[in-house]
Amino acid sequence: MTEGYLYTLFGLIGFGGLGIFHKLADTWDCRPAQVNALLYCWSLVFVVATMLLQRQSWQAAADVPILAVPFGICASIAILAFQAGIRYGDIATSWLAINLSSGIPTLASILIYHEPVGWQRGLALCLIPVSMLLMWKDKLDAERRHG
């Protein structure tokens, strides 16, 4: 049980760090494609190091590569789109939109795998459109103030 919380904590720290490093890369005029390639190279290093440290097998089910490759490509495209879009908005708004996108796989897991929906998950899913609406309203207000 504790190990799951540790991975969650590392995930939160890593995900938050990504946002900070993306904004730094934009501030220093780094090229998005190279930052993206570096991101995926380091993720590979961390996965291999974790597997070696835990002495896990390198064998995977045949379905894993079939799923991993297209999802990795989609994730890479999403990161590139995020890096291109961050130049036109605030980091807080951009990162919030990325975090809200987790509602899509959550909704898919409910519809496809019939995962149970507790009141907290249901409430969170209902608040995602509200958050998007408020972000849109905030963007309109900012555009009116600036010009």
Solvent accessible surface area in square Angstrom, and as a share of the most:
residue,aa,sasa,rsa
1,M,191,0.85
2,T,109,0.63
3,E,107,0.48
4,G,42,0.40
5,Y,144,0.55
6,L,86,0.43
7,Y,101,0.39
8,T,79,0.46
9,L,91,0.46
10,F,116,0.48
11,G,42,0.40
12,L,119,0.59
13,I,111,0.56
14,G,40,0.38
15,F,81,0.34
16,G,30,0.29
17,G,19,0.18
18,L,48,0.24
19,G,4,0.03
20,I,111,0.56
21,F,135,0.56
22,H,6,0.03
23,K,64,0.27
24,L,64,0.32
25,A,13,0.10
26,D,25,0.13
27,T,89,0.52
28,W,172,0.61
29,D,113,0.59
30,C,50,0.30
31,R,166,0.61
32,P,39,0.25
33,A,60,0.47
34,Q,92,0.41
35,V,31,0.18
36,N,9,0.05
37,A,57,0.44
38,L,107,0.53
39,L,39,0.19
40,Y,75,0.29
41,C,77,0.46
42,W,134,0.47
43,S,48,0.31
44,L,114,0.57
45,V,75,0.43
46,F,132,0.55
47,V,84,0.48
48,V,47,0.27
49,A,40,0.31
50,T,56,0.33
51,M,38,0.17
52,L,108,0.54
53,L,152,0.75
54,Q,80,0.36
55,R,220,0.80
56,Q,92,0.41
57,S,73,0.47
58,W,151,0.53
59,Q,164,0.73
60,A,70,0.54
61,A,65,0.51
62,A,83,0.65
63,D,92,0.48
64,V,76,0.44
65,P,73,0.46
66,I,121,0.61
67,L,106,0.52
68,A,54,0.42
69,V,91,0.52
70,P,63,0.40
71,F,137,0.57
72,G,30,0.29
73,I,97,0.49
74,C,83,0.50
75,A,43,0.34
76,S,28,0.18
77,I,107,0.54
78,A,52,0.41
79,I,31,0.16
80,L,61,0.30
81,A,64,0.50
82,F,16,0.06
83,Q,10,0.04
84,A,51,0.40
85,G,35,0.34
86,I,1,0.01
87,R,113,0.41
88,Y,175,0.67
89,G,31,0.30
90,D,98,0.51
91,I,56,0.29
92,A,75,0.58
93,T,49,0.28
94,S,20,0.13
95,W,35,0.12
96,L,75,0.37
97,A,36,0.28
98,I,49,0.25
99,N,58,0.30
100,L,27,0.14
101,S,51,0.33
102,S,66,0.43
103,G,10,0.09
104,I,128,0.65
105,P,82,0.52
106,T,39,0.23
107,L,88,0.44
108,A,36,0.28
109,S,20,0.13
110,I,26,0.13
111,L,119,0.59
112,I,114,0.58
113,Y,161,0.61
114,H,148,0.66
115,E,66,0.30
116,P,116,0.73
117,V,72,0.42
118,G,43,0.42
119,W,184,0.65
120,Q,117,0.52
121,R,93,0.34
122,G,20,0.19
123,L,93,0.46
124,A,54,0.42
125,L,35,0.18
126,C,89,0.53
127,L,87,0.43
128,I,39,0.20
129,P,83,0.52
130,V,71,0.41
131,S,30,0.20
132,M,88,0.39
133,L,107,0.53
134,L,106,0.53
135,M,29,0.13
136,W,151,0.53
137,K,108,0.46
138,D,80,0.41
139,K,90,0.38
140,L,54,0.27
141,D,39,0.20
142,A,27,0.21
143,E,94,0.42
144,R,172,0.63
145,R,161,0.59
146,H,156,0.70
147,G,99,0.95
